[in-house]
Amino acid sequence: MKEESKMDKYAIETNLLTKKYRHTTAVDQISLQIVQGEIFGLIGENGAGKSTLMKMLSGMVNSTSGDFKIFGHKPSEDKYLYRRMGVLIEEAGLLGSMTAFDNMKTKALALGCNDDKRLCELLELCDIAHTGKKKVKTFSMGMKQRLAIAMTLIQDPDLLILDEPTNGIDPKGFESIRKLLIRLNKEERKTILISSHILEELNKVATSYGIMKKGKLIECVTNEELNQRCRQYLQIKVDSSSKASMLLEQMLSIYSYAVIDKNTLHIFDEVSSDKIIKMLVMNDIAVYSCMLNSQSLEEYFLSRNGGIE
């Protein structure tokens, strides 16, 4: 990571960032902070505004209102700022009749770079070096995406913005890209903003998430918080959840629970349901129901995605 970037906590900061197209609001007053060193997953259905937000951040489209900073600077204040970003949005512009190296060389020359050794190192890093003289048109989708990611690294950016880089890729190809992104984050110190409409995929890569719907950012959550909310739990319906929660702590030393409402508790500790029910009943707490539940990542996404109309 470049020395000056260490001065700023956030790789990306947006303030009420908005993009309107005539009568349509594609991105609606988004205020977001992405800490340096994160892999931030932007999740949302098609049309949620993910790509438009990424295009504004990468300078491909202008915002209607609001502003943003990259590593503490507005683009208007630093003309070299976009050199610190590697961007893959929509088509990568790969030339099918050329080899992987020739594609890299063409892009590098367009960027004013002429370092064949570095290009070879990037192909090795992205596991494309072995393709040799094979034409890109013969590559699998996963190989093409790894080449596209390699091309975003030519200027050694601190920030990568990747719009659905795993879309349409088979499980083997996804695993290769997952390992690559984690390596870029951990070893190369890249901050990564990555989008997808499949939370199960992002969960294998991201450290934090932003959930978008209809142009709005409806929630930001860390990977730890997300997994906590999606783990297995015991749901108990009682006549008083406040009294029951005190008894759980005092009688059974259960502290990992959530009071959902005045009659509902979610217990995350692995304790026998029979033991819990017996204790509550003996202490004059009426137990209406007790069942083991869990919520998948996709179920969580769907439940949150219905939160704003």
Buried (B, 14 or more C-beta within 10 A) or exposed (E): BEEEBEEBEBBBBBBEBBBBEEEEBBBBBBEBBBBBBBBBBBBBBEBBBBBBBBBBBBEBBEBBEBBBBBBBBEBEEBEEBBBBBBBBBEEBEBEEEBBBBBBBBBBBEEEEBEEEEBBEBBBEBBBBBEBEEEBBEEBEEBBBBBBBBBBBBBBBBBBBBBBBBBBEBEEEBBBBBBEBBBEBBEEBEBBBBBBBBBBEBBBBBBBBBBBBBBBBBBBBBEBEEBEBBBEEBBBBBBBBBEBBBEBBEEBBEBEBBBEEEEBBBBBBBEBEBEEBBEBBEEEEBEBEEBEEEEBEBEEBBEEBBEEBE
